[in-house]
């Protein structure tokens, strides 16, 4: 456990408040230090608070999954500093590139096929991984400082309430994490929307978009924005279908 600040008589995890103008670099540097040391950080995002570690570190990822009470056979989403960093983990097809350009940074998660060199402990042996570039300086700043993605699962127990306020994460996770970053109450009321592009292996073909979870971005809004993009319509059938189809 990293040295912490005591909160009342219960919490001894380290707590820092993020203020972009006053202490932003100090907080981000500390968070990167904790993560690169194998630690676990709760941090604000443009949706709910996230639970972060270095996914390249198998021991750190195992610890995060134990804290989360999450099945190890289920992969965890990854948050990146920018689209260029994402390309180390996935080779984007035409339509995915357009979606990323349109909606990132933002509250849209893409389910994609990982590059062959992505370790299986990150994907849990699955043929897909969830990736996102959030519209928030904290996760993007940490990912930039650790030179890679951080995990982006919500900072709650599996099945517990989503933490749009830091106190909700603290109530569930307590001293099991090393650092809490207080960024105030989230302006969002939903987690990210999760989509994927069907049969994305061949560039140049038109294909459907699959919806895995409707969240902060509503399906009708996604559809309207993409239909207004002539480049998107070159590669999209104009259909958004259920992920089970």
For each residue, the residues with C-beta under 8 A, 3 or more apart:
1: 4 12 13 175 178
2: 13 14 34 37 39 178 179
3: 14
4: 1 11 12 13 14 15 175 178
5: 12 14 15
6: 9 11 12
7: 10 11 12 13 15 170
8: 11
9: 6
10: 7 174
11: 4 6 7 8 15 170 174 175
12: 1 4 5 6 7 175
13: 1 2 4 7 174 175 177 178 179 180
14: 2 3 4 5 30 34 178 179 180
15: 4 5 7 11 179 180 182
16: 23 26 27 30 31 179 180 181 182
17: 23 27 181 182 183
18: 23 24 27 44 138 181 182 183
19: 22 23 24
20: 24 137
21: 24
22: 19
23: 16 17 18 19 26 27
24: 18 19 20 21 27 28 137 141
25: 28 29
26: 16 23 29 30
27: 16 17 18 23 24 30 31 138 181
28: 24 25 31 32 137 138 141 142 145
29: 25 26 32 33 145
30: 14 16 26 27 33 34 179
31: 16 27 28 34 35 41 43 52 138 142 145 179 181
32: 28 29 35 36 142 145 146
33: 29 30 36 37
34: 2 14 30 31 37 39 40 41 178 179
35: 31 32 38 39 41 52 53 54 60 142 146 150
36: 32 33 54 146
37: 2 33 34
38: 35 53 54 57 59 60 63
39: 2 34 35 53 60 177 178 179
40: 34 51 52 53 60 63 64 67 176 177 178 179
41: 31 34 35 51 52 53 142 150 177 178 179 180 181
42: 49 50 51 52 155 163 166 169 170 173 177 179 180 181
43: 31 49 50 52 138 139 142 155 181 183
44: 18 49 50 136 138 166 181 182 183 184 186
45: 48 49 50 79 134 136 138 139 152 186
46: 105 106 107 134 135 136 186 187 188 216
47: 107 134 164 186 188 190 191 192 215 216
48: 45 154 155 156 162 163 164 186 188 191
49: 42 43 44 45 154 155 163 164 165 166 168 169 183 186
50: 42 43 44 45 79 139 150 151 152 153 154 155
51: 40 41 42 64 67 68 151 153 154 155 156 169 173 177
52: 31 35 40 41 42 43 79 139 142 150 151 152
53: 35 38 39 40 41 57 60 61 63 64 150 151
54: 35 36 38 57 60 61 146 148 150
55: 60 61 76 78 122 148 149 150 151
56: 119 122 148
57: 38 53 54 60 61
58: 61 62 119 121
59: 38 62 63
60: 35 38 39 40 53 54 55 57 63 64
61: 53 54 55 57 58 64 65 76 121 122 151
62: 58 59 65 66 72
63: 38 40 53 59 60 66 67
64: 40 51 53 60 61 67 68 76 151 153
65: 61 62 68 70 71 72 76
66: 62 63 69
67: 40 51 63 64 173 176 177
68: 51 64 65 153 156 157 158
69: 66 157 158 159
70: 65 74 76 153 158
71: 65 74 158
72: 62 65 124
73: 124 125
74: 70 71 124
75: 122 123 124 126 128 129 130
76: 55 61 64 65 70 122 130 151 152 153
77: 109 129 130 131 132 151 152 153
78: 55 89 122 129 130 131 132 149 150 151 152
79: 45 50 52 131 132 133 134 139 140 143 149 150 151 152
80: 83 85 86 89 131 132 133 140 143 149
81: 85 133 140 141 143 144
82: 85 86 133 140 144
83: 80 86 87 100 101 104 133
84: 87
85: 80 81 82 88 143 144 148 149
86: 80 82 83 89 90 92 100 131 133 149
87: 83 84 90 91 92
88: 85 115 148
89: 78 80 86 114 115 118 129 131 149
90: 86 87 96 112 113 114 115 129 131
91: 87 115
92: 86 87 96 97 100 112
93: 96 97 197 200 201 202 203 235
94: 97 98 203 204 234 235
95: 98 99 197 200 207 209 232 235 236
96: 90 92 93 99 100 110 112 197 200
97: 92 93 94 100 101
98: 94 95 101 102 226 229 231 232 235
99: 95 96 102 103 108 110 195 197 209 226 232
100: 83 86 92 96 97 103 104 110 133
101: 83 97 98 104
102: 98 99 225 226 229 232
103: 99 100 106 108 217 222 225
104: 83 100 101 108 132 133 135
105: 46 133 134 135 136 140
106: 46 103 133 134 135 217
107: 46 47 132 134 135 188 190 191 192 193 215 216 217
108: 99 103 104 132 192 193 195 217 222
109: 77 130 131 132 192 193 194 195
110: 96 99 100 130 131 132 194 195 196 197
111: 128 129 130 194 195 196 210 212
112: 90 92 96 128 129 130 131 196 197 200
113: 90 127 128 129 200 201
114: 89 90 118 122 123 127 128 129
115: 88 89 90 91 118
116:
117:
118: 89 114 115 122 123 129
119: 56 58 122 123
120: 123 124 125
121: 58 61 124
122: 55 56 61 75 76 78 114 118 119 129
123: 75 114 118 119 120 126 127 128 129
124: 72 73 74 75 120 121
125: 73 120
126: 75 123 129
127: 113 114 123
128: 75 111 112 113 114 123 196
129: 75 77 78 89 90 111 112 113 114 118 122 123 126
130: 75 76 77 78 109 110 111 112 152 194
131: 77 78 79 80 86 89 90 109 110 112 149
132: 77 78 79 80 104 107 108 109 110 152 192
133: 79 80 81 82 83 86 100 104 105 106 140
134: 45 46 47 79 105 106 107 139 140 152
135: 46 104 105 106 107
136: 44 45 46 105 139 140 183
137: 20 24 28 140 141
138: 18 27 28 31 43 44 45 141 142 181 183
139: 43 45 50 52 79 134 136 142 143 150 152
140: 79 80 81 82 105 133 134 136 137 143 144
141: 24 28 81 137 138 144 145
142: 28 31 32 35 41 43 52 138 139 145 146 150
143: 79 80 81 85 139 140 146 148 149 150
144: 81 82 85 140 141 147
145: 28 29 31 32 141 142
146: 32 35 36 54 142 143 150
147: 144
148: 54 55 56 85 88 143
149: 55 78 79 80 85 86 89 131 143 152
150: 35 41 50 52 53 54 55 78 79 139 142 143 146
151: 50 51 52 53 55 61 64 76 77 78 79
152: 45 50 52 76 77 78 79 130 132 134 139 149
153: 50 51 64 68 70 76 77
154: 48 49 50 51 162 163 191
155: 42 43 48 49 50 51 163 169 172 173 177
156: 48 51 68 160 161 162 163 168 169 172 173
157: 68 69 160 172 173
158: 68 69 70 71
159: 69
160: 156 157 172
161: 156 168 172
162: 48 154 156 168 191
163: 42 48 49 154 155 156 166 168 169 172
164: 47 48 49 168 185 186 188 189
165: 49 168 185 186
166: 42 44 49 163 169 170 180 182 183
167: 170 171
168: 49 156 161 162 163 164 165 171 172
169: 42 49 51 155 156 163 166 172 173 180
170: 7 11 42 166 167 173 174 180
171: 167 168 174
172: 155 156 157 160 161 163 168 169
173: 42 51 67 155 156 157 169 170 176 177
174: 10 11 13 170 171
175: 1 4 11 12 13
176: 40 67 173
177: 13 39 40 41 42 51 67 155 173 180
178: 1 2 4 13 14 34 39 40 41
179: 2 13 14 15 16 30 31 34 39 40 41 42
180: 13 14 15 16 41 42 166 169 170 177
181: 16 17 18 27 31 41 42 43 44 138
182: 15 16 17 18 44 166
183: 17 18 43 44 49 136 138 166 186
184: 44
185: 164 165
186: 44 45 46 47 48 49 164 165 183
187: 46
188: 46 47 48 107 164 191 216
189: 164 216
190: 47 107 193 215 216
191: 47 48 107 154 162 188 213 215 216
192: 47 107 108 109 132 213 215 216 217
193: 107 108 109 190 211 213 214 215 216 217 218 219 222
194: 109 110 111 130 211 212 213 215
195: 99 108 109 110 111 209 210 211 212 222 240
196: 110 111 112 128 200 209 210 212 243
197: 93 95 96 99 110 112 200 207 208 209 210
198: 207 208 209 210 241
199: 202 205 207
200: 93 95 96 112 113 196 197 207
201: 93 113
202: 93 199 205
203: 93 94
204: 94 235
205: 199 202 235
206: 234 235 236 237
207: 95 197 198 199 200 235 236 237
208: 197 198 236 237 239 240 241
209: 95 99 195 196 197 198 222 226 236 239 240 241
210: 111 195 196 197 198 240 241 242 243 245
211: 193 194 195 214 219 240 241 242 243
212: 111 194 195 196 243
213: 191 192 193 194
214: 193 211 217 218 219
215: 47 107 190 191 192 193 194
216: 46 47 107 188 189 190 191 192 193
217: 103 106 107 108 192 193 214 221 222
218: 193 214 221 222
219: 193 211 214 222 223 240
220: 223 224
221: 217 218 224 225
222: 103 108 193 195 209 217 218 219 225 226 240
223: 219 220 226 227 238 240
224: 220 221 227 228
225: 102 103 221 222 228 229
226: 98 99 102 209 222 223 229 232 233 236
227: 223 224 232 233 238
228: 224 225
229: 98 102 225 226 232 233
230: 233 234
231: 98 234 235
232: 95 98 99 102 226 227 229 235 236
233: 226 227 229 230 236 238
234: 94 206 230 231
235: 93 94 95 98 204 205 206 207 231 232
236: 95 206 207 208 209 226 232 233 239
237: 206 207 208
238: 223 227 233
239: 208 209 236
240: 195 208 209 210 211 219 222 223
241: 198 208 209 210 211 245
242: 210 211 245
243: 196 210 211 212
244:
245: 210 241 242
